[in-house]
Amino acid sequence: MSEKPWDGRFSEKTDKLVEAFTSSIAIDKRLYTYDIEGSMAHCKMLADARIIPHEDAGTLIQGLDQIRQEIAQGAFRFDDSLEDIHMHIEDRLSQIVGPVGRQLHTARSRNDQVALDVRMYLRTEILGIINLLTELQKGIVAFAKDHMDVVLPGYTHLQRAQPVLFSHHLMAYYEMFSRDADRFRDCLKRVNVMPLGAAALAGTTYPIDRHQTAKLLDFPKVSANSIDSVSDRDFIIEFLSSASICMMHFSRISEELILWSSSEFGFAELSDAFSTGSSIMPQKKNPDVPELVRGKCGLVFGNLMALLTLMKSLPLAYNRDMQEDKKILFDTVDTLKACIQIYTAMIPGIKVNRETMARAASKGFLNATDMADYLVTKGMPFREAHGCTGKAVAYALNQKKELHELTLAELKTFSTLIKADIFSFLTIEQMVNRRTSFGGTATENVREAIREAEKGLENA
């Protein structure tokens, strides 16, 4: 194994414990494709700038391509003594092409090199996450479209509030994941900035062309300050923040599926393929997938806080603490992608218990607001109508009846404005379909929302 690149300064060899403690190769080796791609572009730029001969650049690029194949085929040997993926590739390159391999690191530092690798990795993953979210949304929209005739109680404070279409409820999650995708797209603007050429922190004396390197690597923008280029991890923090919000949405839908699949609710049932049993209780069917997703939400939140804490007191520019960012980032990317994929697969197999939902929507005075609205249409001010309806609810509770189960004579005792037409206001169908304000739960509104979603997803 070659000597370390800083050996000239030191009189003792690095302790093996230090090599193991400081090594990041177990984590950052997954960056190898981006490290090699960045190095190839760097070689081309160095040759075009006449910093190294074109012939040497060609030799270096051929050697880098060989290394890429070796790693992909599992034939590459990793060693803690070389610390990270950058030094592994550089060391192996010198073995393949000889002394010319020493030219690879001209006009750059591992500080700007790792910043480049992480940005290239993250922009690829963000685009993949956006695509995964699109597929999830397609599944949600299709599921909503197939259940347009299902009504369930809408809740506030986890108390039954007003009846809504089940499809309307599902489309709320479509909107959440749309915002998530938008956040990732916006985050991509800050990720997609090319830092290479900042070197260690001050730039370089070589006549490099950073904009050419950016063009070769498909970066639309070049970082403007060399110190910021190597010390910035805002783009990772921003991604972790967007991922945390997205995971919060998954945790919310998970909580609902867990509640809905309980005996107490009985609104829905997960397919056997996405459920588990008990090692001791034969009757159990547990919603482990939503529970695990709900749990993983906390891990992603923790990753965000970990990187914020890691960065909060670092002086400029690069500090070795920042090596820990990749473990945090990779874990978050892997966790988020896994949650999106398993939900995309799980949703189509969910069984909706229509009758149970309908029964729940017909009890608990969910039509109280509609009675108040009815009185408003007859000329009563809303606050007065609210109080009048509240008295009717209290009476109905005492009679162990719902509002629509009271007789017309009973209802008239609360207001002479009440006529026989009140009962049409109190049906579930009317309660749903009279809510025609934009974004409301009326059937035609939801159909239009689904049509617009389908149109948008086709172009995604």
N, C-alpha and C positions, 0 to 999 in steps of 0.2 A: 504494500500500500504506500502511496506517495506521501512525502512530507506535507505538513500543513502549510498553507500559504503564508502564515505569519511566523514560521519557525526562525527566521533570521533575527528576530528581536529577542528570542527566549533562549535561556541556557539550560532549561530542564524540559523534559518531555511532559506532555499533558498527562496527568494522573488518569488511570482508567475509570475511576469513579466519576471524575469530571467529564470525561468523554461520554459516559453513559447518561450522566445527569443533564448535560447540555445538548445531547443529540436530539434532533427533531425528525430524523429520517423516517421513523415509524409512522409519523403523521403526514409529513409534507411530501412523501414520495408519490402521493396521488396527484401532485402538481406536475409530474414529469412531462406530460405532453405540452403543457403551456410553457414550461421552462425551455424545452427544446425549440418550440416554435418561436419564442422570443429570442433565443440565441441565434437561430437561423436568420431572422430579420436583422438582428444586430450585426451579424457577419456581413450581410449584403450591404448594409449602410456603411460599415467601416471600409469596405472595398470601394464603394462608390465615392466615398469621401477621400480616397487614396491614403487612408490610414494604414491599411494592410493590403497586400497584393490580391487581385481578383483570384489568382490561382490558389492562394492560401485559403481564401474565403470558400472556394469550391470544395477544397479538401475538408475544411472544418464542417461544412454543411453535410457532406457525404458521411463523415464520421458521426455527426449528430443523428442522422437518419438511421445509421446502424444501431446506435444506442437506443433509439426509440423502439426499434424492432426487438432488441434484446430484452428490454423491460416488458414490452407487451407480451412476449413469449415466455416470460418467467425465467429467463436465462441470465439475468443481471444479479450481481452479488452486492448486497448492501452491508455496510459496516459502520458502527457507531463512531469510529475514529474520524470519519469524513463528515460527520455532523448532519448535513442536510442534502437535499436533492441537488442543489447547485454544485456543491463540491464533488458529489458523486459523479455527476455528468462530466464536469471539467476534468476530473482525474481519469475517468475511463476514456475520454476523448484523447488525452495525451498518450494513453496506452495504445490507442488505435492509430493515430496519425503522427505520433512522435512530437518533437519539440514545437512544431507549428501549433499544436493544441494550446500552448501557453498564450497564444494571441487572443484567445476567445474572450478573455476578461478585460481586454483593453477598453478604456473609457466607460467602465461601469463598475458598480459595487454590488455586493449581495443585498445591500439595503434597497437600491432601486430595482434590483432584479426580483426580489421576493414581492415587492409592491406590484410589479408588473404581473407576475405569475398569479397572484391572488385576484387581481382585477380581471384577468382573462378568464380564470376559473369561475369567478362569481358571475360575470356577465353571461357566460354559457349556462350556468345553473339557473339564473333568473329567467332567462328565455324559456328554459325547460319547465320551470315552475309555472310560468304564465300559461304555457300550453297545457300543463296538467290541470290547472284551474279551469281552463276552457272546457276540457273534457268533463270535469266534475259538474260544471254549470250545465252542460248539455244534458247530463244525467238528471239533474234537479229539474230542469225545464220539462224533460220528457215525463218524469214522474208526476210533476204537477199537472201536465196536460192529460195524463191518464186518470187523474182523480178529481176532475172538475166538479163532480157531483157530491163530493164529500164535504160535510160541514163539521167543525169542531168548535168547542168553546175557545174564544180568545181569552187570554189571561192578563191581568195586571196584579202585581203583588202575589202572584201564584194563586189568585182567587179568580173564579170564573167571572168574566166581564161582559163580553158580547160575542155572539156567534160570528165566525168568519169562515170563508172557504179554506179548506185544508191546502188547496193550491196556492191561495194567497199567502198563507203561512210559509209554505215552502219557498215561494218567490222572495220572501224577505231574506232568506239565506242566499239566493241568487244575487241579490243586491249587495249583500255583505262581501261575497267573494268577488263581485265586480269591482268594488272599491279596493279590495286586496290586490287584484291584478293591476289596477291603476297605480297603486302605491309602488308596486314592483317596477312598473314601467318608468315611473318618475325616478325611482331610486337608480335605475339603470343609467340615467343621465350622469349621475355623479360617479358611478362605477366606471363608466366608459371613458376614462381619462388616462392618457399614456404617461407614466412616470419615468420610463427608462431614459437615462442620460443625465439624471440628477446626480448620479454617482453616489458617493457616501453621504453627502449633504450639501456640497458647495458647487456642484456642477463639475465640469472637466475642462482641461486645457486643450484637449483634442478638438479639431474642427468637425465635430459630429453634426449630423442633420437629424434632429429629433423628430421633425415633422415627416421626414421620409420613413423613419421607423414606425411612426404612428400610422402612416398610410399603408405600409406593408402589413401591419397587424390589425388593420381596420378599426383604428381608434379615431373618432371624429374630433378629438380635442387633446391637446398636450398640456400637462401640468405646468403652471406658470411660475412656481417658486420651488427651487431645488430642496430647500429645507422642509417645506410642507410636503413635497412629493414623497419623501422617505418616512416622514413621521405621521402622515395622515392615515387614520383608520376610521374616519367618520363614515366612509362609504360602507364599511362592514357594520358599524353600529346602526346605520340607517336601515340596512337590510335586516338586521336582527330585530329592529323595532317593527318593521313591516311584517316580518315573520311572526313576531309575538302577537300582533293584532290579528293576523290570519289564524293563528292557533287559538286565540281567544274565541274567534267565531266557531272553530271546530269544537271547542270545549262547550260552548253554548248549545250547539245542536246535539252534542253527545249527551249533555245533561237532559235534554228533552227526550231523546230516544231512550235513555235509561229510565226516566220517569214513565214515559208512555208504555214501555214494555213491562212495567211492574203490574202485579195483580190489582193494585189499587186503582190504576188508571185503565189498563187494558186497551189502550188506543192502538197500539201497534205491536208487531212481533217481528223480530229479526229472523232471517233465515237460519236454519241449522248450520249452514256452512260458515256463518259469521257469528256463531255463539259457541259457548263452552258449557260443560257440565260441572258437577261437584264430585269430589273424590269420595264423599260420604253420603250425600243426599241424592238419591237416584232421580228425584222429581225435578231437580233444578235445571233451568236453562238460563245461563247468565250472559248479560250483555258486555262481555269482556272487551270487545273491540272499542265500543264507545268509552268504556271506563279507562282503557289504556290511553286512548287519544286524549281524554280529559286529563289524565295524569301527565302525559308528555307535554302538555301545555305549560305546566309548571317548570319543566326542564328547560324549555325554550325561553321562558321568562328569566330563568336563572342565568342562562347564557348571555342574555342582553345585559343583565346587571353585572355579570362577571367582566365583560369587556369594558363597560363603562367604568367599573372600579379599577380595572387594569390601567386604563388610559388617563384617569382623572388627575394624576399628579406627576406625569412624565414630563420632564423638561425636554425641549427640542435638542437634538433631532431624534435619531433612532436610538432605542434602548432595547436590550435583550428581552425585557419583559414582553415585548410585542411578539416574540416567537409563539407565545401562548394563544394568539388570536386564531390560529388555524384550527386547532382542536375544537374551539368554540364554534367557529364558522362551519366546519365540516359536519359537526354533530347536528347543528341547527338545520342545515340543508338536508341532511339525510332524514332527520325526523319529520320535517315538514313534508318532504316528498312522499315519505311512507304514509303519512296521514291522509294526504290528498288521494293517493292511489287506492288506499283501502276503502275510503269512503265512496270513491267513484265505483268501485266494484260492489260495495255493500248495498247502496241505495236501491238499485232496481229490484232486489229480492226482498225488500221490506213488505210485510203484509199489513195492510191498513184495515183496522176493524171499524168499518163504516157505521154499523149499527150502534156500537158502544159510543162512538164519538157523537152520533146524532142524539142519543139519549142524554148524554152529558150536556149537549147544547140546549136541550129543551128544559133543563132544570136549573134552579139557582137564580131565577128572576133576571135572566139575561136580556129580557125584553123591557126592562124598567125604563131605560133611556128612550126606547121607542114609544112607550106610553107618554113620557114627558114631551117628546117631539110631537106626538099626536095632539096633545093639549095646546101646544104652541100653534099648530096649524089651525086650531079653533079660536085663536086670539089671546090665549093666556101667556103672559110673560114667562120666559124659561125658568127663572128662579122660583116663581110661584108654582109652575108646573112640576119642577123638581121636588118641591116640598109636598105637593099633592100626591105625587107618585110614591114618595117615601112613606106616606101614611097608608097608601094602598098596599105597599109591600109589607108593612108591619101587620096590617089586618090579615093579609094572605098567609103570612107566617103563622099567625095565631090559628088560622083555619086549616093549616097544613095543606095549602093549595098553592099553585102557581098563579100568576096574574091572569093568564089566559084561561084558567080554570074557574075564575070567579064569574058569577052571573052578571048580566048587564045591570040588573037592579042593584047588585052589590057595588059595582063600579060607579054607578051614578051617585052613590052616597058621598063620593069624594069630589064630584064636580058635575054640575048640570050640563056641562059642555060635552060630556061623554055620550056618544050615540052607538048604535049597533056596528057602525063601520070600524070601531076601534079594534075589533078582533082581527081584521085583516092586517092591521099594523103590528100585531103581536105574533104573527107566524114567523118561523125561522126563515122561510124563503123570502118573505118581505123584508125582514130585518137585514138580510144579506144584500138583497138586490136594490134596496132603496139607498144604499151607501155608494152613490155614484160619483161623489167628489173624486177628483183626480188622485189616483193612488189608493182609493178605497177598495173594499172587498167585494163590490158588486160583480156578478159573474162576467158581464161584458168587459168591465175594467180588467179583470184578471186575464180573460182571453186576449185582450189587446196587449197586456204586459207580456204574455207568453209569446205572442206574435212578434213583438218588438225584440224580445230576447233571442228568439230563433233567428231573426234577421241579423242581429248583431253578432251572434255566434257563428253564423255562416261566413262572415267577413273577418272573423278573428284570426 
